[in-house]
Amino acid sequence: MLTALWPERWTRQQRSNATLISAVLLMVLALALLGKMLSFLPDPIGPNAQAFSDGARTTLWLTLISGSVGLVLGTAAALARTSRWAAVRWVASFYIWVIRGTPLLVQILFVYFALPVLVPGLNLPDFAAAVLALGLNVGAYNAEAIRAGLLAVPRGQTEAAKALGLGRVHVFLDVVFPQAFKISLPPLVSNFVALLKDSSLAYAIGVVELTNVGNRIQSATFQPIATLSTVAITYLLLTTLVTQISNAIEYRFDVEGRNQ
């Protein structure tokens, strides 16, 4: 982890900030230079270097946007699952049950092909459909992670906050949710990294992301080893950098020092 590179005299916040900035800069640099580096490789990689670079950018954008959607949906579903109203809990439970019980590929195909039939006029572009499907999928998993965090906060802290005169909203925002978020952070990070790899299924509806690019090139050149190896290495590069960014955020909140 990049946090180990910084001086020990630095505070946790300083090391976390330095790691976060370094990882983001490395990500930007890698995406900017990926096409140029691949252009030096022999056929079929070199002539298609720009296509690989564009596919990697599309994959990252797909992950960032759908991950943000999934975080909002997951938080809302987790709050609904812990609501006092039975109807709200049932709706959230049904959403989580359906999404977690069906394959992601089926969900992507359903949003792209079946949703316009159910809602006439709602013809989503392939990228938007992929974002919606991926966001719905990761949101269900995020919901359970956040709900577990909410339930892990000791009830005594809530009662103590109420005894001090805090209102229900302040108790949740100032006492319960910050602790629940810190508890939920490791699985949320894991879900986000998994989302980067799951975004490869968007190729099924024509999104020109990294896997789609690799599949097209190997179909045209009949050289699957070089092409798919390049795709795999590019995914490995992206997941490594995304993991460093996620770990920096997790390290910032790990005030107990459990993850060294």
N, C-alpha and C positions, 0 to 999 in steps of 0.2 A: 504494500500500500504506500502511496506517495507521502502520507503523513510521517512515515519513518525517516524521510529524507531531511526534514527540517530540524533545526537546533532544539535540544530538549528544554532550553530555557524559555522557548516560546510558549505562550499560553495555548490552551486547547482551541480557542477561537482563532488565534493567529495561524496555527497549523492547519486548521480546517479551511480558513479562507485561502491560504496559500495553495493548499491542495485543490480546492475547488477552481480557483483561477487557473492554475497550471493545467488541470485536466480539460477545462473548457478551451484553453488556448491550444492544447495538443489536439483536441477534437477538430477545431477549426483548421489548424494547420494540416492535419491528416486528410481532411476532406478537400482542402485546396490543392494539395500535392498528389492526391491519389491518382488522378488521371495522368499526370506527368510521370510518376514512378512506374505505372503500369505500361506506359507507352514504350518503355525500353525493353519490354519483354517480347519474345517472339510470337508469331502467329499461333493461335487466334487472339491472344490477349492484347498485344500491342495495338493492332488496328482498331480494336474495340475498347480502348482504354477509357475514352470519354463516356461511352455508354455505361461502363462499370461505375465510373465516378458519379454520373447522374443517378444511377440506380441506388447507390449508397446514400446520396442526399435525400432521395425520395423515401427510402427506408427510415432514415433518421427523422424526417419531418412527420412521417406517418406515426412513428412511435411517440414523438413528443406531443403531437396534437391529441391522439387517441389516449395517451397516458394522462393528459390533463383532464380530458372528458371523463375518463375512468375514475380519477381521484374525486371529482365532484360528485359523480353518480354513486361511488362507493361511500362517501361521507353521508350523502342524503339517505341511501338505503340503510346504512348502519344506524342512523338516527331514527329512521322509520321502524327498524327492527326492535328498537328499545323504547318505542313510543308507548304511551299509556292507552292509546286507542287501538282496539283489536283489528279494525278494518285496515288501518295503516300498516300494522304489523303483518297482516295477511298478504297485502299487496307486495310488500318488500320481500317477504318470504317466498312468494310465488315467483317473483322476478329472479331471485337468487337460485331457486330450485330449477327453474327452466334453463337458465344460462349455464349453470354448473353441470347440468345433467345432459347437455347436448354438445356435440362437437363444434369447435370454433369454425371449421370449414363450412359446416351446414349453416351456421349463423350468418356467415359472410354471404353465402349464396342466397339465403332467405332475404336478407336486407336488400340485396341488389336486384333479385329477380321477382320475389314474391311480394315484397312490401309495396311496390308500385301497383300491383294488382289489388291489394287490400285497400290502399289509399290512392285512388285515381289522381293522376297529376303529380304525384311525388316520384319523379324520375331522378334519382340521385346520380351524379357522376360517379365513376368507379372509385376515385380517391375518397370522396365524401362518404360513399357507402362503406368503404373499408374502415374509415375512421369511426363511423357510427357503430359498426359491428364489433370492432376491436375495443372501442370504449365501453360498450355494453358488457362485453365479456370480462375485461379486466375490472370493471366496476363491481361486478358480482363478487369477485375474489377479494377486492379491496374492502368491500362491505363487511365481510366476515372477519378480516384482519382488524379493521377499526372497531367493530363490535366487540371483539375479544379484548381490545385495549380499553374500551369503555367499561366493560364488566370487570376488568382487572383492577380498576381504581377502587381502593377501599371505601366502603360506604361511610366509614367514620369521618373521612375527610369532607364528604358532602355535608354530613350532619354538623360538623364543626364550622364549616363555612356559613351554613344557614344560621347557626347559633350566634355568629358574629354580625348577623344582620344583612348578609348579602342576599340579593334577589336570585330567583331561579336562573335567569339568564347569566348573571355575573358568576354564579356558582359553576355553571357549565363552561363558560368561556375562560374564566380565570383559574379554575381549580381542576375541573374534571378533564376537559378536552386537551390541555397541554400535556398532562400526564398520559392520557390515552394515546395521543399522537406519538409520544416518545416510545411507548410500549409497542405500538403498531408499526413503527418505522422499519424494522428489519424485514418483516414479510412484505411490506409495501415496496421496499427496494427490490426484493426478490421478484415480485410481480412485474415491476417495471422492466427489469432485465429480461425476464421471460417474454414480455410483450415485444421487445425488440426482435426476438427470434420468431415469435408467433406471427409477426407482421409479414413474414414470407408467404403466408397463405393468401395474401391479397392478390397474388399472381393469378388466382383462379378466376377473378373477375376482370383481369386485364390491366391491373395497376402495374406500371412499368417500374417496379422496385428491383432490388438487387437480385432476388431469385428469378424473377421473370426475365431479366436481362441475361443471366447465366443460362437459363433454359433455352432462350431464343438462339443464343450464340452456339451452344453445343448442338442444337438441332440443325443449325445451318452448316456447321463446320465438321460435325461428327468427331469432335475431340472433347469428350466429356471429362477426362481426367484433368487436363489443364484448366478448362473452364470452371468446373465445379470446385476444384481446389482453390482457384482464385476467389470464388464466391465465399467459400468457407473461411478463408484467411481474412477476407474483408469483414465478414460477420464477427470473427474473433477479435479483430482490431476494434470494431465498434463496441462490442459488448465489454471489452476490457476498459475502454475509456469511459463508457457509461457507468460501469461498476465503480470506477475511481471517483466519479462525480457523486454517485449515490453514497458511497462509503464516506466521503468527506462530509456529507450532510448528516449521515448517521453518527459519525465520530463527534460532530459538534454537539449533539444532544446526549452523548454517552458520558455524562458528568461523573458517573460512578466508576468509570474506567474499566468496564467489563470487556470491551473490545480493544485490545492493545495491538 
